[in-house]
């Protein structure tokens, strides 16, 4: 049995017990043990309990969460902190901030602590082994089927070559590289006329560190995660959403479902509360409310049914009445109206929020459109896989110039410079759940049926599937209200 260097690095610091677990699980089954095989043993796919259909309850309902005080802290959010003028120098500062912070994360690795500035490559001897950190300026396939990655940092540029046939694993890594992200490269120096060249031996991302455990609540409370209501659309599934509200009120559900409802302290909505106006061609033909103020008024009327002991956290998405560029501030009071009168906390997109000591990173997920069109084999149905890729890259929207427009703030709010306990997204309208290095990646699906836009793009939504996160047990359940 042979371990690849990446698999060996993954096992480092895990301890003898986990290393022995991997070896016992794979002994006699695999000759080459890769990083992915190690992860499958140490971090198996989560088992999700599908709670199934709702049943009318005739027993009394005691909301245990009503006896618990809410503990909400907004840790980071652009709302009220957007000072950009959108000048060229602002974009330069934004990308410098992104580079420096992600470079700092990479340099926390022992093997990249002394990564060289790119300008120093010109003084290196032919064939010398180096490690560098750079931002991807370009990635393209050559006529011979090789991959060329042009890196840059504040000191210079370099051309990184990944030759087909050398290493299948390295070729797969290189195919996952996207423009404008920050990566680390290990390789040997080759002379070049215009740019110094590196023949790659390995590519690494900032990635998440290994940690002993995720944060957990001291009290047995739950957070319910939803997104993409799209109120105002003719495809808004009002009956399904009202069934969900009845469950929160304790009126429907079998015993296990009503127990989760009784312990629900938080309702987190990750964007697209309304369908908006003029978001896509011929949208007005699919609206039953063609006034944005009426759409938000309708949302408020629906959410008024949420029991008053449940704190509602509301973030915007690309259909909401805020600027389309990210990071997005919270939905303003002059548009959101009575949403501000609920037991609510209005945040931007993305937002870092602590709920009972459990750290949530809420991001609507517009960058999934760019990833799905760029990365090999990354369809829109692979939503948890895309979320895990963002965690590895430590950035919510690594590609610039695609579907995601970026506001050049003084600080890049899309960098994942801390480790969340839960990454909660929406946008893709497909319920998804995964776990990576003790971080739950949750996509909460939608409450909207099939639209013409989805049909044209082959998107099959999974409406009415709600994720309930037990904050004390650090475990999710999925309830299907459809």
C-alpha positions, -999 to +999 in steps of 0.1 A: +000+000+000+014+034-011+003+068+001+004+098-022+021+129-007-013+146-004-027+117+015+002+116+038-001+153+045-038+149+053-030+122+079-003+144+095-015+157+128-045+134+129-029+110+154-021+074+153-057+062+159-071+079+128-041+068+107-046+032+118-083+035+110-075+045+074-049+017+069-073-009+083-102+003+061-082+003+029-058-026+035-062-052+007-085-029-012-063-001-026-027-002-037-024+036-041-041+056-013-051+091-025-062+121-005-098+115-016-097+079-003-084+091+031-112+117+033-139+090+025-127+070+055-122+099+080-152+121+068-179+097+055-209+112+038-235+123+064-266+103+070-296+125+066-330+116+081-357+122+056-387+131+079-412+127+051-449+137+050-467+159+074-495+146+096-521+168+114-514+168+152-541+166+178-518+167+208-507+198+228-475+216+217-450+230+241-424+252+225-392+245+245-374+272+226-397+298+241-380+293+274-345+300+260-331+334+253-319+341+218-281+345+214-275+362+180-243+380+171-236+395+137-199+389+134-193+404+099-215+421+074-210+448+048-242+466+057-234+502+068-197+496+059-196+501+022-174+530+013-161+521-022-161+547-051-155+520-077-123+535-090-095+515-105-073+519-074-102+504-054-102+472-075-064+470-072-066+473-034-094+447-033-073+421-051-043+429-031-063+424+001-076+390-013-040+380-022-024+389+011-051+372+032-052+340+012-014+340+010-013+343+048-036+312+050-013+292+027+018+302+046+002+287+078+011+254+062+045+242+073+056+234+037+046+269+024+058+290+053+088+301+033+071+304-002+092+325-025+081+358-042+078+353-079+105+378-087+131+356-071+126+328-096+148+345-121+178+340-099+172+303-093+192+275-108+177+252-135+158+223-119+157+238-084+127+228-063+106+258-052+072+266-036+054+298-046+020+314-039+003+335-065-030+347-079-042+330-111-041+354-140-049+328-166-054+291-171-056+275-205-050+243-223-023+241-249-024+225-283-006+195-268-032+190-241-010+204-214-022+231-189-006+265-186-013+286-155+000+321-154+005+332-118+012+367-105+020+384-072+029+420-063+065+412-073+061+396-107+047+367-128+055+331-136+043+305-160+033+272-144+033+241-167+013+210-159+022+183-184-003+157-193+008+122-186+030+130-156+004+127-129-033+121-133-040+135-098-020+167-106-039+171-139-072+169-121-061+195-096-049+218-124-083+214-141-100+227-109-080+260-109-100+290-118-090+326-126-084+351-098-081+326-070-049+322-049-030+289-050+003+274-040+025+256-065+054+233-059+077+226-088+110+228-105+124+259-121+129+261-159+143+291-177+120+311-199+124+340-223+096+362-211+085+347-178+102+323-154+087+288-157+078+262-131+071+226-140+045+218-114+047+188-091+018+198-068-010+224-065-025+233-032-053+256-020-056+276+012-082+249+023-096+245+058-073+234+087-078+203+107-097+211+139-106+190+169-143+198+169-170+222+157-188+246+180-220+234+197-247+251+216-250+244+253-288+243+251-309+219+229-320+244+203-324+242+165-319+265+135-341+261+105-324+269+072-344+280+041-340+302+011-354+312-023-391+318-014-396+339-046-428+355-033-445+373-062-439+345-087-468+324-100-446+294-092-443+304-055-456+273-036-478+290-011-494+258+001-461+242+008-448+272+026-479+275+047-475+238+056-440+247+068-454+276+089-479+252+104-451+229+114-433+258+131-465+265+150-467+229+162-499+221+143-486+194+120-460+167+121-453+134+138-436+133+172-400+136+160-409+165+137-428+184+163-399+179+188-377+197+163-403+224+159-405+229+197-367+234+199-365+258+169-350+291+181-338+305+147-351+307+112-323+316+087-333+327+051-304+328+027-318+352+001-343+356-027-373+364-004-391+378-034-390+371-072-382+408-079-389+428-111-371+425-144-346+399-132-348+377-163-365+381-198-404+379-198-404+376-160-435+398-158-455+370-175-447+347-145-456+372-117-488+374-097-474+405-079-457+430-102-449+456-075-417+451-054-433+468-024-463+444-025-439+414-028-421+423+004-455+431+021-466+396+012-434+381+026-440+400+059-476+387+061-464+352+057-435+355+082-458+371+108-470+335+114-435+325+127-438+322+165-425+353+182-399+334+202-381+324+170-355+349+158-356+354+120-323+361+102-329+376+067-302+379+040-307+391+004-301+373-029-298+383-065-336+387-068-339+410-039-341+448-040-305+456-032-275+462-054-267+431-075-230+434-069-215+415-040-211+419-011-247+430-009-260+451+020-292+441+039-326+448+023-333+485+032-361+494+055-378+516+028-382+485+007-384+457+033-410+476+053-427+454+079-400+428+078-382+452+102-411+450+126-408+412+130-385+395+155-358+398+128-322+405+122-315+419+087-280+411+073-262+414+041-248+388+017-225+372+027-229+375+065-211+358+094-235+352+123-232+334+156-263+315+167-260+302+203-222+301+198-224+282+164-208+301+136-228+304+104-215+317+071-246+328+051-241+332+014-268+332-013-247+314-038-246+334-071-210+322-078-224+286-083-233+298-118-197+305-126-184+273-111-209+252-129-199+266-163-161+265-156-151+234-136-150+200-152-180+178-144-195+204-120-232+204-129-258+224-110-270+193-093-237+188-075-245+217-051-227+203-020-196+196-041-195+232-053-199+245-017-170+223-006-149+236-034-155+272-021-144+261+013-112+246-001-105+278-021-114+299+010-134+323-012-171+325-019-167+339-054-131+333-066-138+342-103-140+378-114-159+389-145-185+362-146-221+362-132-209+377-099-202+414-101-180+426-072-179+459-054-143+469-047-146+474-009-116+482+012-117+446+024-127+415+004-158+404+023-159+372+003-127+357+017-134+328+041-106+337+064-122+320+094-137+285+097-175+284+099-194+256+115-221+258+089-220+272+053-256+280+044-264+288+007-293+288-017-297+301-052-294+268-071-329+257-060-316+222-052-315+209-017-280+196-008-261+186+022-224+177+027-197+178+054-161+187+050-136+189+078-163+193+104-181+220+085-216+214+073-224+226+038-262+232+035-281+243+005-317+248+015-334+244-019-365+266-026-402+272-023-406+279-060-417+254-086-403+251-121-400+283-141-393+288-178-358+300-169-351+267-150-367+246-178-345+262-205-313+255-184-323+220-174-326+228-137-349+205-118-357+221-084-363+203-052-389+226-035-401+223+000-371+205+015-361+222+048-329+216+067-332+216+105-298+220+123-296+207+158-271+232+173-264+211+203-258+178+186-243+194+155-265+173+132-289+182+104-322+167+094-342+173+062-380+176+063-399+174+030-429+197+030-437+191-007 
